[in-house]
Amino acid sequence: MSVSVEQRTHPDTEQSTPAPTRPGLGDRSWVLCLGVLVVTALLFAAMIAITALAGGDGFPN
């Protein structure tokens, strides 16, 4: 007995599972905000470190 290749046993299985959706930027806005805050803090710390390594703030005593 032969079975046709085109014969399907469950035709509704392809539509039963929805395609996974990826969250957009609106769902992860806190990550963007946290990233901006971290970069700002690192730049500020680097500015202080460079000023200290250069010998102070430059104001005459």
Secondary structure, DSSP 8 states (H G I E B T S, - for coil): ----TT--S-TTHHHHS-------GGGGHHHHHHHHHHHHHHHHHHHHHHHHHTTS-----
